[in-house]
Amino acid sequence: MLAVFQFSLNRIDWLSKAIINAVFAHPPERVTRPAVFILGFALVAFVTRVASRWYIFNAGRDAEYELRALLLYRLHRLGTAFYRTMSSGEIMSRSTGDLQQVRLLLGFGVLSVMNVIFAFAGAFQVMVTISPKLTLVSFVMLPLMIVLTRTFSRRMFLKNRANQEALGKLSDVLQTNLAGVRIVRSFALEERERRRFDVQNQAYLEASLELARLRGLMMPLVGAISAVGLLAFFWYGASLLLRGPADGGLTKGDFFAFWLAYSRMTWPMIALGFSISIVQRGRAGYIRLKQIFDAVPEVSDGPLPAPSSIQGTIEVKNLCFSYGSYGRKGEEGEHKAVDGVSFKVNSGHSLAIVGKTGSGKSTLAMLLARLLPTPKGTVFIDGTDVCDLPLSSVRESIGYAQQDAFLFSTTVSRNIGFCLPECESDASTACIRDAAREAHVLEEALSLPEQFDTVVGERGVQLSGGQKQRIALARALVREPVVLVLDDPLSAVDAKTEAAILDAIDRQAEARTVLLVTHRVAASARCDHIVVIDAGKVVAQGTHDELIRQEGLYAAFAEEQSAKTSLEEIDAAAETAE
């Protein structure tokens, strides 16, 4: 379409030459026919110009849509190793500002560059046909323009990249303060955080000003060079016009047509500076986005198809994992979060994983759900290596409720029913209420201002730690997975609520395989089998009664927690007596 647009303008140049020469002929000739053709070509140019902008701009929007969808897809697949190296604020900056620059590159940038190419070709054909000498004089500043454009192009790319990186750091500081605003207030560190924000804000300001100064310098220089070429055209073109065609000069029609073509090419050349800015911003933005697109997920799909059904038997064989080597066998002396763990739990049974804080329990739970790169040949479900199965199949079968409960900034209902296709139907509402009842959070949800429609705030800021933990537990129960992995779901509840939740876990164990990660003996005693972990290694296995008789770490836990419970009961009785 741009080619048709520039071809129409090219025809208008030649028709204008014919009309001017006809008007100044002796006697003047009729110009109705070429004038009608000019009108027709002008209409064609108008339509193709609008259409080209419409389609190319829409193409940029469509590309932005596809890139945004691809970006989310990649972010969902990337694991903790990637998120340790790139903060959420930096990711948000790339997902908004950088993506917008890529859209401008693929829309306005492509349009501008293509327009320059076609305008140059169409105008050059007119100019060189009319007068090669005048064309050469008019292009006297073109080599300087090319050198200047290349110089500014390189510097523009570097400045744009620095500017976008500064924006990413600023976004990271802002996002951190928004997410942890209650912590900042509780420690009265508002002033310190404001200073930290000011440092990044100043860095972004300086990077933006450097970019603005570079752009501000480039545009006047390009304009000045174009003006010198324009002066050269008028100086030499006027002499050719005065000389006349008889002495090798130009006719009035030649001069006018040359002027139309030259002016048509001059504006794109002047706008080339702005086009370069758009292109370099887009390049810098795409390179930053490409770091996300090219990041390799440490957890990927296996080669086998999804099984038709999963019963839920989990077997772990000599599982070793180190955060430093990410599942590879570590170097000599390297600390392993999980070291040689082996156990088996049959379908429909329950198993408790017990250990002190930092013993590797939570790491083990995430490895079972393949939220970390599970080493091949170590974790099996129904006899099949989880590394050979599709991720979606494994994660749909293994429901995981993490210890650090995360809630979305939406309603209680939508947090519990997050895995449901929709939360508004009667069936979904009943399912959500049943899960809330099982997690012993139904009454508290109903006591909220808008009940289940109450918005919990950023990360559940409106709720207590225990409420958040139980809502997250209800969310895991709604899924009704074949295997349910609960990572210390009782750490933030009182004894009465703990007993109610344990009853619910017992009911869940009747319908599915349950792996309970806990440090509470009262919870592990209800499970069919118990695995005791210390420093990443299995130090004991058996039932509750067997482990008590062994008088090892588990028995010490039981004695310590029993004494603590007795003291709490004595204190409660004393308060009642008073």
VOGU-3710 file (C-alpha; in Angstrom, 3 decimals, decimal comma):
1> mlavfqfsln> 0,000/0,000/0,000  2,864/2,379/0,728  4,279/1,528/-2,688  0,946/2,441/-4,307  0,833/5,630/-2,237  4,315/6,733/-3,348  3,625/5,657/-6,955  0,536/7,913/-6,963  2,642/10,825/-5,719  5,232/10,036/-8,376
11> ridwlskaii> 2,551/10,256/-11,085  1,323/13,536/-9,595  4,869/14,939/-9,917  4,990/14,113/-13,635  1,451/15,355/-14,288  2,283/18,605/-12,447  5,243/19,087/-14,770  2,989/18,644/-17,795  0,351/21,058/-16,429  2,871/23,796/-15,572
21> navfahpper> 4,525/23,533/-18,960  1,083/23,639/-20,627  0,021/26,718/-18,665  3,169/28,638/-19,627  3,119/27,499/-23,266  2,466/29,931/-26,090  -0,456/29,783/-26,441  -1,484/28,088/-23,120  -2,947/24,592/-23,539  -5,956/23,039/-21,843
31> vtrpavfilg> -5,025/21,219/-18,596  -8,373/19,681/-17,691  -7,411/16,091/-18,490  -4,127/15,983/-16,478  -5,851/17,871/-13,631  -8,527/15,173/-13,458  -5,796/12,529/-13,375  -4,068/14,405/-10,534  -7,332/14,403/-8,595  -7,703/10,666/-9,164
41> falvafvtrv> -4,160/9,907/-8,079  -4,639/12,164/-5,032  -7,698/10,128/-4,008  -5,739/6,890/-4,485  -2,884/8,322/-2,406  -5,344/9,332/0,337  -6,989/5,906/0,502  -3,721/3,953/0,431  -2,140/6,267/3,022  -5,010/5,775/5,461
51> asrwyifnag> -5,160/2,037/4,734  -1,420/1,596/5,239  -1,522/3,349/8,587  -4,589/1,340/9,579  -3,116/-2,052/8,726  0,436/-1,420/9,886  -0,665/0,138/13,194  -3,075/-2,749/13,703  -0,245/-5,154/12,950  1,759/-3,512/15,744
61> rdaeyelral> -1,196/-3,915/18,119  -1,649/-7,551/17,082  2,055/-8,208/17,629  1,820/-6,588/21,061  -1,128/-8,863/21,887  0,753/-11,981/20,810  3,950/-10,945/22,604  2,040/-10,214/25,807  0,392/-13,662/25,677  3,775/-15,294/24,985
71> llyrlhrlgt> 5,337/-13,331/27,833  2,762/-14,611/30,337  3,179/-18,144/29,015  6,947/-17,951/29,523  6,603/-16,430/32,989  4,291/-19,274/34,014  6,867/-21,849/32,902  9,942/-20,244/34,457  10,928/-21,336/37,941  12,549/-19,962/41,057
81> afyrtmssge> 16,032/-19,782/39,521  14,804/-17,157/37,060  12,846/-15,164/39,646  15,896/-14,984/41,878  17,718/-13,105/39,122  14,872/-10,854/37,918  12,623/-8,993/40,337  8,880/-8,577/39,897  9,288/-4,816/39,436  11,761/-5,399/36,613
91> imsrstgdlq> 9,392/-7,902/35,005  6,492/-5,434/35,239  8,633/-2,740/33,614  9,425/-5,040/30,704  5,814/-6,189/30,419  4,555/-2,607/30,098  7,125/-0,028/28,973  9,351/-2,310/26,889  6,408/-4,049/25,283  4,939/-0,674/24,342
101> qvrlllgfgv> 8,205/0,325/22,671  8,208/-2,912/20,675  4,647/-2,182/19,584  5,678/1,293/18,395  8,618/-0,268/16,549  6,387/-2,774/14,748  3,734/-0,141/14,040  4,875/3,445/13,652  8,554/2,494/13,295  7,941/0,093/10,412
111> lsvmnvifaf> 5,612/2,612/8,744  8,189/5,398/9,009  11,107/3,339/7,712  9,115/1,896/4,804  7,778/5,354/3,981  11,340/6,722/3,846  12,426/3,901/1,500  9,497/4,227/-0,912  9,516/8,032/-0,790  13,229/8,079/-1,585
121> agafqvmvti> 12,782/5,653/-4,497  9,761/7,466/-5,968  11,238/10,946/-5,590  14,687/9,925/-6,791  13,234/8,591/-10,073  11,641/11,971/-10,789  14,671/13,996/-9,746  17,351/12,043/-11,601  15,222/11,907/-14,768  14,705/15,691/-14,800
131> spkltlvsfv> 18,280/16,680/-13,924  21,074/14,377/-12,720  23,291/17,412/-11,951  20,658/19,113/-9,796  20,012/15,796/-8,036  23,720/15,484/-7,228  23,869/19,045/-5,883  20,718/18,529/-3,807  22,297/15,403/-2,263  25,516/17,188/-1,339
141> mlplmivltr> 24,771/16,709/2,370  23,566/13,093/2,077  26,901/11,463/3,101  27,015/13,634/6,221  23,383/12,685/6,929  24,251/8,967/6,705  27,269/9,317/9,029  25,248/11,382/11,499  22,345/8,903/11,480  24,602/5,935/12,128
151> tfsrrmflkn> 26,404/7,721/14,965  23,211/8,810/16,635  21,627/5,409/16,057  24,294/3,613/18,111  24,192/6,166/20,905  20,395/6,212/20,876  20,281/2,440/21,376  22,600/2,567/24,398  20,778/5,532/25,969  17,390/3,894/25,424
161> ranqealgkl> 18,549/0,689/27,032  20,000/2,545/30,028  16,774/4,522/30,364  14,600/1,400/30,342  16,879/-0,374/32,834  16,634/2,628/35,172  12,847/2,486/34,859  12,944/-1,216/35,739  14,920/-0,547/38,939  12,558/2,268/39,876
171> sdvlqtnlag> 9,561/-0,022/39,332  11,197/-2,665/41,511  11,632/-0,265/44,431  8,048/0,925/44,081  6,624/-2,600/43,869  8,633/-3,713/46,906  7,316/-0,807/48,975  3,735/-1,412/47,891  3,922/-5,124/48,719  5,601/-4,505/52,080
181> vrivrsfale> 3,903/-1,259/53,074  2,784/-2,646/56,435  6,344/-3,761/57,274  7,717/-0,350/56,311  5,187/1,356/58,575  5,663/-1,050/61,471  9,410/-0,309/61,544  8,859/3,430/60,919  11,165/3,287/57,891  9,115/5,509/55,597
191> ererrrfdvq> 11,858/8,138/55,404  14,571/5,619/54,581  12,455/3,994/51,878  11,605/7,436/50,493  15,331/8,175/50,205  15,891/4,829/48,486  13,108/5,666/46,051  14,580/9,135/45,466  17,943/7,594/44,512  16,345/5,397/41,827
201> nqayleasle> 14,009/8,191/40,777  16,981/10,508/40,297  18,819/7,822/38,314  15,804/7,420/36,040  15,518/11,203/35,671  19,168/11,506/34,648  18,870/8,630/32,167  15,729/10,215/30,686  17,379/13,619/30,432  20,436/12,150/28,701
211> larlrglmmp> 18,132/10,496/26,193  16,138/13,703/25,740  19,321/15,732/25,205  20,512/13,267/22,584  17,166/13,387/20,778  17,068/17,162/21,132  20,508/17,422/19,530  19,773/14,990/16,723  16,588/16,606/15,372  18,059/20,131/14,884
221> lvgaisavgl> 21,211/18,682/13,294  19,169/16,618/10,835  17,016/19,667/10,102  20,075/21,869/9,567  21,659/19,371/7,166  18,392/19,138/5,237  18,226/22,941/5,105  21,736/23,105/3,587  20,638/20,641/0,903  17,524/22,782/0,291
231> laffwygasl> 19,653/25,901/-0,142  21,900/24,059/-2,596  18,807/23,041/-4,572  17,437/26,586/-4,783  20,847/28,064/-5,655  21,673/25,673/-8,481  18,046/24,998/-9,502  17,335/28,707/-9,887  20,359/29,092/-12,181  19,144/26,176/-14,315
241> llrgpadggl> 15,650/27,677/-14,423  16,993/31,073/-15,551  19,150/29,387/-18,163  16,139/27,731/-19,780  15,863/24,415/-21,636  17,538/25,783/-24,747  20,852/26,175/-22,833  20,611/22,874/-20,938  18,526/24,329/-18,101  15,063/23,535/-16,802
251> tkgdffafwl> 11,560/24,451/-17,799  9,152/25,843/-15,237  7,406/22,462/-15,192  10,727/20,681/-14,611  11,578/22,954/-11,703  8,146/22,561/-10,111  8,103/18,771/-10,485  11,653/18,528/-9,130  10,641/20,702/-6,177  7,588/18,485/-5,455
261> aysrmtwpmi> 9,724/15,349/-5,521  12,513/16,878/-3,441  10,152/18,234/-0,787  8,389/14,864/-0,676  11,725/13,235/0,092  12,980/15,973/2,436  10,304/15,510/5,093  10,917/11,741/5,522  14,640/12,491/5,715  14,002/15,071/8,455
271> algfsisivq> 11,658/12,651/10,223  14,332/9,969/9,965  15,728/11,116/13,297  12,411/10,479/14,998  12,101/7,141/13,207  15,548/6,132/14,441  14,499/6,978/17,980  11,419/4,747/17,652  13,452/1,918/16,134  16,181/2,055/18,776
281> rgragyirlk> 13,676/2,218/21,614  11,961/-0,824/20,145  15,254/-2,665/19,714  16,268/-1,966/23,300  12,835/-3,030/24,535  12,866/-6,257/22,536  16,341/-7,196/23,778  15,092/-6,813/27,355  11,984/-8,876/26,581  14,115/-11,471/24,809
291> qifdavpevs> 15,911/-12,164/28,090  12,583/-13,529/29,331  11,701/-15,298/26,068  15,121/-16,993/25,928  15,219/-18,007/29,600  15,235/-21,810/29,845  12,728/-23,295/32,328  14,444/-25,622/34,771  11,254/-27,711/34,916  9,875/-28,972/31,589
301> dgplpapssi> 7,415/-31,510/30,202  8,395/-35,154/29,996  8,280/-37,236/26,785  5,363/-39,486/27,804  1,706/-38,639/27,149  -0,638/-37,884/30,018  -1,916/-41,113/31,632  -5,621/-41,863/31,338  -5,939/-42,039/35,133  -3,731/-41,631/38,195
311> qgtievknlc> -4,306/-43,636/41,376  -1,975/-41,652/43,614  0,806/-43,986/44,793  3,889/-41,861/45,516  7,375/-43,370/45,775  10,601/-41,465/46,441  13,969/-43,127/45,804  17,230/-41,620/47,028  16,093/-38,048/46,345  18,914/-35,490/46,549
321> fsygsygrkg> 18,569/-31,782/45,868  20,819/-28,778/46,293  19,779/-25,193/45,575  23,302/-24,457/44,416  23,374/-27,198/41,776  19,605/-27,270/41,224  19,092/-30,988/41,358  22,451/-32,058/39,957  24,737/-34,045/42,150  26,564/-31,430/44,109
331> eegehkavdg> 30,274/-31,051/44,589  32,066/-32,559/47,551  31,060/-30,775/50,737  28,155/-28,909/49,121  25,153/-28,547/51,416  22,115/-30,487/50,218  18,637/-29,375/51,197  17,430/-32,945/50,612  19,945/-35,793/50,877  19,066/-39,378/49,981
341> vsfkvnsghs> 15,399/-39,346/51,011  13,370/-42,500/50,256  9,811/-43,494/51,204  6,595/-44,795/49,699  2,933/-44,017/50,345  0,253/-46,074/48,656  -2,864/-44,663/47,072  -5,506/-43,657/49,592  -3,060/-43,574/52,532  -1,531/-40,709/54,487
351> laivgktgsg> 2,077/-39,903/55,293  3,522/-37,235/57,579  6,908/-35,632/56,966  8,193/-34,339/60,292  11,290/-32,342/61,080  12,743/-29,222/62,640  12,678/-25,851/60,908  15,171/-25,867/58,030  15,352/-29,648/57,810  14,232/-29,691/54,149
361> kstlamllar> 10,532/-30,507/54,569  9,194/-27,687/52,378  11,828/-28,343/49,697  10,747/-31,961/49,610  7,086/-30,946/49,262  7,874/-28,664/46,293  9,931/-31,407/44,631  6,981/-33,785/44,834  4,780/-31,263/42,984  7,609/-30,467/40,500
371> llptpkgtvf> 7,672/-26,825/41,529  11,437/-27,290/41,686  13,525/-29,296/39,181  12,990/-32,790/40,528  15,992/-35,019/39,678  15,133/-37,754/37,208  14,660/-41,238/38,624  13,841/-40,103/42,155  10,078/-39,388/42,381  7,460/-41,721/40,936
381> idgtdvcdlp> 3,677/-41,570/40,763  1,982/-44,914/40,114  5,393/-46,271/39,146  6,065/-43,627/36,469  8,867/-41,096/36,842  7,261/-37,652/37,264  10,008/-36,225/35,025  8,629/-38,312/32,143  5,071/-36,970/32,491  3,634/-33,674/31,234
391> lssvresigy> 3,835/-30,934/33,845  0,122/-30,241/33,570  -0,663/-33,889/34,325  1,565/-33,960/37,412  0,372/-30,643/38,813  -3,298/-31,401/38,170  -2,894/-34,666/40,091  -0,848/-33,277/42,977  -2,560/-30,454/44,868  -0,088/-28,352/46,858
401> aqqdaflfst> -0,942/-25,979/49,705  2,160/-23,974/50,559  3,158/-22,897/54,045  3,423/-19,216/53,119  -0,182/-18,728/52,033  -0,537/-16,404/49,063  -3,890/-14,757/48,370  -4,842/-12,759/45,301  -6,202/-9,240/45,636  -9,786/-10,329/45,016
411> tvsrnigfcl> -12,723/-11,741/46,979  -12,638/-14,630/49,444  -14,836/-16,610/47,052  -12,523/-16,155/44,087  -9,458/-17,029/46,180  -10,983/-20,316/47,340  -12,448/-21,134/43,933  -9,350/-20,059/42,002  -9,067/-23,406/40,183  -12,741/-23,451/39,185
421> pecesdasta> -13,764/-22,301/35,684  -16,080/-19,726/37,283  -17,170/-18,959/40,838  -20,657/-17,550/40,370  -22,759/-20,646/39,666  -24,740/-22,401/42,386  -22,596/-25,539/42,070  -19,358/-23,527/42,423  -20,728/-21,591/45,394  -21,679/-24,831/47,152
431> cirdaareah> -18,239/-26,298/46,424  -16,500/-23,190/47,782  -18,599/-23,224/50,968  -17,923/-26,922/51,533  -14,173/-26,366/51,167  -14,328/-23,391/53,547  -16,207/-25,543/56,065  -13,585/-28,295/55,785  -10,796/-25,756/56,303  -12,682/-24,363/59,318
441> vleealslpe> -12,891/-20,843/57,874  -16,581/-20,734/56,868  -17,855/-18,885/59,939  -15,097/-16,280/59,725  -15,770/-15,746/56,024  -19,471/-15,207/56,735  -18,608/-12,691/59,469  -16,706/-10,448/57,032  -18,443/-7,222/55,834  -19,368/-8,650/52,403
451> qfdtvvgerg> -19,044/-12,295/53,459  -17,540/-14,339/50,597  -17,596/-11,250/48,362  -15,201/-9,362/50,667  -12,026/-8,246/48,893  -9,057/-9,455/50,938  -6,634/-6,773/49,697  -3,098/-7,051/48,358  -1,779/-10,521/49,322  -4,670/-10,876/51,776
461> vqlsggqkqr> -3,623/-7,871/53,854  -7,103/-7,578/55,413  -6,887/-11,057/56,975  -4,891/-12,612/59,785  -2,157/-15,157/59,150  -4,363/-18,021/60,297  -7,260/-16,918/58,086  -4,999/-16,673/55,056  -3,573/-20,110/55,746  -7,007/-21,700/56,034
471> ialaralvre> -8,316/-19,989/52,889  -5,280/-21,342/51,034  -6,065/-24,799/52,465  -9,678/-24,475/51,272  -8,358/-23,533/47,810  -6,346/-26,785/47,728  -9,369/-28,811/48,853  -11,601/-27,357/46,116  -9,358/-28,932/43,472  -9,995/-32,433/44,833
481> pvvlvlddpl> -6,628/-33,712/43,574  -5,567/-37,352/43,595  -2,613/-36,477/45,849  -2,841/-33,679/48,404  0,443/-32,186/49,684  -0,059/-29,906/52,695  2,985/-27,907/53,743  2,511/-27,140/57,441  -1,132/-25,947/57,189  -1,452/-25,640/60,984
491> savdakteaa> 1,422/-23,303/61,814  -0,803/-20,239/62,343  -3,871/-21,741/64,067  -4,804/-22,345/67,690  -5,278/-25,763/69,307  -9,077/-25,825/68,857  -8,892/-24,916/65,168  -6,037/-27,366/64,727  -8,192/-30,234/65,973  -11,014/-29,291/63,581
501> ildaidrqae> -8,655/-29,069/60,610  -7,056/-32,392/61,516  -10,509/-33,982/61,435  -10,959/-32,515/57,938  -7,554/-33,874/56,862  -8,606/-37,303/58,140  -11,700/-37,118/55,938  -9,552/-36,082/52,967  -7,241/-39,055/53,581  -10,186/-41,407/53,078
511> artvllvthr> -10,623/-40,178/49,483  -7,062/-39,453/48,322  -3,370/-39,764/49,109  -2,310/-37,160/51,685  1,243/-36,039/52,446  1,321/-33,753/55,469  4,436/-31,689/56,105  4,402/-30,637/59,758  6,388/-30,223/62,928  3,401/-31,000/65,192
521> vaasarcdhi> 3,199/-34,477/66,647  -0,580/-34,159/67,169  -0,991/-33,850/63,396  1,502/-36,531/62,369  0,027/-39,047/64,836  -3,112/-39,267/62,693  -1,198/-40,354/59,578  -0,631/-43,971/58,544  3,120/-43,539/58,255  5,656/-40,948/59,423
531> vvidagkvva> 9,002/-39,949/57,925  11,337/-37,967/60,211  13,850/-35,678/58,472  16,840/-33,901/59,954  19,364/-31,877/57,930  17,804/-33,169/54,717  18,181/-36,862/55,625  15,665/-39,452/56,780  16,581/-40,349/60,369  13,552/-42,489/61,178
541> qgthdelirq> 10,390/-43,980/59,655  7,401/-45,770/61,087  4,071/-45,274/62,776  3,513/-42,864/65,640  3,738/-45,591/68,298  6,869/-47,127/66,756  8,693/-43,802/66,662  7,735/-42,965/70,243  9,241/-46,242/71,411  12,505/-45,545/69,546
551> eglyaafaee> 13,172/-42,495/71,756  14,785/-40,563/68,925  14,131/-37,085/67,458  10,409/-37,756/67,026  10,007/-38,871/70,637  11,815/-35,698/71,763  9,352/-33,636/69,680  6,440/-35,444/71,295  7,769/-34,951/74,824  8,538/-31,277/74,232
561> qsaktsleei> 5,136/-30,508/72,713  3,329/-32,524/75,407  5,067/-30,505/78,125  4,215/-27,262/76,357  0,558/-28,279/76,071  0,460/-29,183/79,778  1,887/-25,777/80,721  -0,679/-24,020/78,557  -3,498/-25,986/80,204  -2,171/-25,102/83,689
571> daaaetae> -1,977/-21,409/82,739  -5,496/-21,525/81,337  -6,840/-23,189/84,503  -5,079/-20,593/86,675  -6,617/-17,732/84,690  -10,053/-19,333/85,032  -9,624/-19,693/88,803  -8,690/-16,031/89,147
//
